[in-house]
């Protein structure tokens, strides 16, 4: 008997939840291909280790960029590998619920469901990431009260106001953690004349990156390649410099939250002052982001208990109670 699956197909990480088992897979959304033969060499953590370290004929690619499928063929192969790792074979075809950005186009929607069906799913349903995140954070989405979710992912940031099982107001921007990493790379290249890779930029963001001034005075040692001499070089970065470097993408995320609040009906806006908003997604873990949002919106902000897993856990709840919660699927309402 095939176990139904929930897949959070993220730009940065892919998580799989199996019915009755919980999260069975949590890997970076990266696949390594041999360009000469078209063969898949590695996926997930193994492929992530290869980013920026491969010979010319091997490419480590992310099939999703800014929450959208950039390469249909590679995405299909990645979904097939995910299903295989979750124990799917020709003889047991599960129903699959896939989390997608709410700003997804009709064409992208069809591409995702088609990729899942071709990869071995008996049926593929889509659920919007903010709705799944609200379910995963155990918010009372079916009540006539305001539930606001800010989901900062790798490629997109979405703010949704949910009430009575539906999205009342929504703002989505194609800005996320990767844009913050890219801003750090650009800053170091411009200010210090050093080239660093995306993995190094991510390490800097996690260790000293912040969206609001923090008390910590720890500095980070950054190693990269000097653009003038081509030789390895080390510089010391302060948290203030990193905050300045990432100011633009962080401001875009904050502005989209404020724009969503501007669309809220007065009664629900009143609820939010009491209930606050909930921050989910890997990007939501950026130091000081909750404080920055709270200061700029004057609404309390809570980082949920499992920000990275909230979306897939919400989709997992749909898998566990498939018939009851199928009204949450895109196209079902």
C-alpha positions as a printed Julia matrix, in Angstrom:
333×3 Matrix{Float64}:
   0.0    0.0     0.0
   1.48   3.37   -1.02
   1.82   5.96    1.7
   0.42   9.34    0.69
   3.11  12.03    0.63
   3.37  15.79    1.16
   6.24  17.58   -0.58
   7.45  21.1     0.16
   9.27  21.85   -3.08
  11.29  24.84   -1.94
  13.84  26.9    -3.82
  16.41  26.18   -1.07
  15.27  22.94    0.59
  12.89  20.11   -0.24
  11.05  18.28    2.55
   8.92  15.16    2.26
   6.29  14.05    4.77
   4.9   10.5     4.62
   1.47   9.7     6.03
   1.76   8.08    9.45
   5.54   8.58    9.56
   6.18  12.32    9.64
   9.08  14.02    7.83
  11.12  11.35    6.03
  13.38  13.58    3.92
  14.91  17.04    4.33
  17.5   17.89    1.68
  18.74  20.96   -0.24
  16.93  21.41   -3.59
  20.06  20.75   -5.64
  20.75  18.14   -8.28
  24.16  17.37   -9.87
  24.2   16.38  -13.54
  26.83  15.14  -15.95
  26.21  17.41  -18.95
  27.89  15.03  -21.38
  25.74  12.0   -20.58
  22.71  13.67  -18.95
  23.14  11.31  -15.97
  22.08  12.39  -12.47
  25.15  12.07  -10.23
  23.78  13.25   -6.88
  20.87  14.98   -5.21
  20.36  16.89   -1.97
  23.25  17.16    0.5
  25.72  15.38   -1.79
  24.92  17.71   -4.71
  24.98  20.77   -2.42
  28.56  19.92   -1.42
  29.44  20.14   -5.14
  28.19  23.72   -5.7
  31.11  25.81   -7.0
  33.5   22.84   -6.81
  32.79  20.82   -9.96
  34.76  20.29  -13.19
  33.29  21.88  -16.33
  31.16  18.94  -17.48
  29.41  18.49  -14.1
  26.81  21.07  -13.07
  25.14  21.37   -9.67
  21.83  23.13  -10.34
  18.78  24.28   -8.42
  15.79  23.4   -10.62
  13.67  26.05   -8.91
  14.55  29.72   -8.87
  12.44  32.35   -7.1
   9.83  29.69   -6.39
   9.35  28.93  -10.09
  10.43  25.9   -12.12
  13.31  27.0   -14.35
  14.02  23.56  -15.79
  11.02  21.26  -16.2
  13.06  18.17  -17.1
  15.43  18.49  -14.11
  12.5   19.16  -11.74
  10.74  16.03  -12.96
  13.87  13.97  -12.39
  14.27  15.46   -8.92
  10.66  14.64   -7.97
  11.16  11.1    -9.28
  14.27  10.7    -7.09
  12.37  12.11   -4.09
   9.54   9.62   -4.59
  12.04   6.76   -4.95
  13.77   7.77   -1.71
  10.38   7.86   -0.01
   9.79   4.25   -1.1
   7.55   4.74   -4.14
   7.8    2.09   -6.88
   5.85   1.1   -10.01
   3.51  -0.97   -7.85
   2.58   1.61   -5.22
   1.58   5.0    -6.53
   0.76   7.47   -3.74
  -1.38  10.59   -3.73
   0.9   13.59   -3.39
   0.22  17.07   -1.98
   2.79  19.63   -3.18
   3.32  23.05   -1.57
   3.82  25.86   -4.08
   4.12  29.68   -3.89
   0.71  31.37   -4.07
   2.0   33.68   -6.84
   2.48  30.66   -9.13
   1.06  31.01  -12.66
  -1.38  28.58  -14.28
   1.4   27.28  -16.54
   3.73  26.68  -13.57
   0.89  24.92  -11.72
   0.39  22.51  -14.58
   4.16  21.96  -14.83
   4.39  20.91  -11.16
   1.39  18.54  -11.23
   2.53  17.07  -14.54
   6.08  16.54  -13.19
   4.7   14.74  -10.12
   2.38  12.49  -12.15
   5.13  11.57  -14.61
   7.43  10.84  -11.67
   5.04   8.21  -10.31
   2.28   9.92   -8.3
  -1.27   8.58   -8.72
  -2.69  12.04   -8.06
  -1.05  15.42   -7.39
  -2.76  18.29   -5.57
  -1.28  21.71   -4.86
  -1.57  23.79   -1.7
  -0.41  27.39   -1.26
   2.64  27.68    1.0
   1.17  30.33    3.37
  -1.97  28.2     3.87
   0.16  25.11    4.54
   2.35  27.12    6.92
  -0.71  28.31    8.87
  -1.91  24.71    9.19
   1.6   23.6    10.23
   1.73  26.3    12.92
  -1.68  25.08   14.18
  -3.38  28.44   13.62
  -7.21  28.35   13.74
  -7.56  28.97    9.97
 -11.24  27.98    9.81
 -12.39  30.5    12.41
 -13.66  33.99   11.48
 -10.51  35.61   12.91
  -7.29  36.99   11.46
  -4.32  34.65   10.99
  -1.38  36.34    9.36
   1.56  34.31    8.08
   4.82  35.73    6.73
   6.69  32.99    4.86
  10.25  33.99    3.92
  11.67  31.25    1.7
  14.74  30.88   -0.48
  13.27  32.51   -3.57
   9.98  34.11   -2.54
   8.48  35.91    0.45
   4.74  35.69    0.92
   2.46  37.38    3.38
  -1.07  36.02    3.65
  -3.99  37.03    5.8
  -6.18  33.96    6.34
  -9.69  33.77    7.74
 -12.51  31.18    7.41
 -10.25  28.72    5.55
  -9.36  31.14    2.74
  -6.82  33.82    1.86
  -8.3   37.3     2.4
  -5.24  39.37    1.45
  -1.97  38.31   -0.14
   1.32  39.93   -1.08
   4.12  37.94   -2.68
   7.53  39.18   -3.8
  10.17  37.12   -5.58
  12.76  38.08   -2.98
  14.09  35.66   -0.38
  17.15  34.18    1.33
  19.07  33.75   -1.93
  18.72  37.46   -2.69
  20.16  38.19    0.77
  23.1   35.84    0.0
  23.6   37.51   -3.42
  23.58  40.97   -1.78
  26.39  39.84    0.57
  28.41  38.51   -2.42
  27.94  41.8    -4.31
  28.91  43.91   -1.27
  32.15  41.97   -0.63
  33.06  42.11   -4.33
  32.42  45.88   -4.45
  33.95  46.92   -1.11
  36.86  44.51   -0.82
  37.46  43.29   -4.39
  36.99  39.67   -3.3
  34.88  36.99   -4.98
  33.11  34.53   -2.66
  30.76  31.64   -3.44
  27.09  31.34   -2.48
  27.85  28.83    0.29
  30.29  31.27    1.93
  27.71  34.07    1.63
  25.14  31.86    3.34
  27.55  31.09    6.19
  28.13  34.84    6.71
  24.36  35.49    6.77
  23.74  32.75    9.33
  26.65  33.73   11.61
  26.49  37.56   11.67
  23.63  38.63    9.35
  20.8   40.64   10.96
  17.82  42.79   10.0
  17.88  44.86   13.2
  20.81  46.05   15.37
  21.87  43.27   17.75
  24.1   43.43   20.84
  26.54  40.85   19.46
  29.94  42.24   18.49
  31.24  39.06   16.87
  32.98  39.58   13.54
  33.42  37.02   10.77
  36.57  36.05    8.93
  35.83  35.75    5.21
  38.08  33.93    2.78
  37.75  34.43   -0.96
  39.65  35.11   -4.19
  41.17  38.52   -4.75
  39.83  39.84   -8.09
  43.04  41.75   -8.88
  45.72  39.18   -8.07
  43.61  36.01   -8.31
  45.15  34.83   -5.02
  43.25  33.71   -1.89
  42.63  36.58    0.55
  41.02  36.97    4.0
  39.04  39.97    5.31
  37.16  40.64    8.56
  33.45  41.6     8.3
  31.36  43.27   10.99
  27.6   42.71   11.58
  26.97  46.4    10.7
  28.52  45.95    7.25
  26.42  42.84    6.59
  23.26  44.65    7.72
  24.07  47.48    5.3
  24.76  44.95    2.52
  21.4   43.2     2.9
  19.31  46.33    3.55
  17.64  46.31    0.11
  16.23  42.72    0.02
  15.2   42.95    3.71
  13.36  46.24    3.0
  11.52  44.59    0.06
  10.3   41.81    2.4
   9.19  44.32    5.08
   7.43  46.51    2.48
   5.44  43.53    1.16
   4.24  42.74    4.72
   3.14  46.39    5.16
   1.36  46.27    1.77
  -0.55  43.14    2.83
  -1.61  44.83    6.07
  -2.88  47.73    3.95
  -5.29  45.33    2.19
  -6.73  43.9     5.41
 -10.42  44.61    6.16
 -10.77  46.82    9.29
 -12.26  44.03   11.46
  -9.37  41.68   10.72
  -6.79  44.47   11.14
  -8.22  44.98   14.64
  -7.72  41.23   15.37
  -4.08  41.41   14.29
  -3.18  43.97   16.96
  -4.18  41.33   19.55
  -3.13  38.11   17.76
  -0.03  39.33   15.95
   1.56  37.71   12.91
   3.54  34.49   12.54
   6.92  34.24   10.84
   7.84  30.99    9.06
  10.41  29.76    6.51
  14.2   29.55    6.65
  14.56  33.26    5.84
  12.39  34.07    8.85
  15.25  32.86   11.05
  17.43  35.85   10.04
  18.46  37.52   13.3
  16.34  40.54   14.17
  13.81  40.1    11.34
  10.89  39.52   13.76
  11.96  42.62   15.74
  12.25  44.73   12.56
   8.75  43.67   11.39
   7.3   44.35   14.85
   8.89  47.83   14.98
   7.75  48.84   11.48
   4.19  47.45   11.66
   3.52  47.97   15.4
   2.08  44.45   15.51
   3.56  41.63   17.62
   5.54  39.07   15.55
   6.2   35.48   16.61
   8.7   33.12   14.97
   6.92  29.74   14.95
   8.48  26.72   16.7
   9.62  24.94   13.54
   9.99  27.66   10.89
  11.69  25.41    8.33
   9.26  22.51    8.71
   5.99  24.44    9.19
   4.97  24.32    5.51
   5.52  20.57    5.04
   3.9   19.8     8.42
   0.8   21.72    7.3
   0.68  19.79    4.02
   1.21  16.64    6.11
  -1.94  17.47    8.08
  -3.79  17.57    4.73
  -2.38  14.13    3.87
  -3.42  12.68    7.24
  -6.98  14.02    6.86
  -7.14  14.07    3.05
 -10.91  14.16    2.55
 -11.63  16.65    5.36
  -8.95  19.13    4.32
  -9.09  18.8     0.54
 -10.98  22.13    0.43
  -7.61  23.74    1.21
  -6.14  22.62   -2.15
  -5.68  25.11   -4.97
  -8.55  24.87   -7.43
 -10.77  23.11   -4.86
 -12.39  26.29   -3.6
